Amino acid sequence: MSEALSRVKKPHRLRGLTLQDVSGGGEETNSRRLIENIRRLEVERVKLLGEVEELKKLARSKVSALRSEVAVLQEDEDVLKELLKILDATTDQIRKLPKKSGSKR
């Protein structure tokens, strides 16, 4: 019977896992799992930080493009305002012209 007990107490290995690992037994197993989870989370953290940096680069690029577009639109606005002033002045001059007699309007 002592031989049977000694066999039960020994951990049986199956492809690198012990029965204790499978059954979740022991503080050592919980510590290993905790360490593995921490390592996995650290890898995920690094990956997410990399993604955040890529998103920051993309955002900076878009901000730059939008600033350029706004600058072009502001230039267009200035040109259009100047054209409106010219059109208004021309229209005023046309209105001030004497009407020709004999025109059919």
C-alpha positions, 0 to 999 in steps of 0.5 A: 500500500505504501507503494500505491501512496507514493505513486499518488503523491508524485506528480504525473507528467503529461506533455509538460503538465502535471496533474496538479497543473490540470487540477489547479492545485497548489500555490505554486501553480497559481503563482505561475499562472499569475506570472504568465498573465502578467507577462501576457499583459505586459506584451499586450501593453507594449503592443497597445502602446505601439498602436497608440503611437501609430494613431498619434502619428496619423492624427498629427498627419491629419492635423497638418493636412487640415491646417493646409486645407484651411489655409487654402480655403482662407486664401480662397475666401480672401480672393472671393471677397476681393472679387465681390468688392470689384463686382459691387463697385462695377455694379454701382458704376453700371447703375450710375451710367445714364440710361440710353434712350431707345434701348428696349429694357 
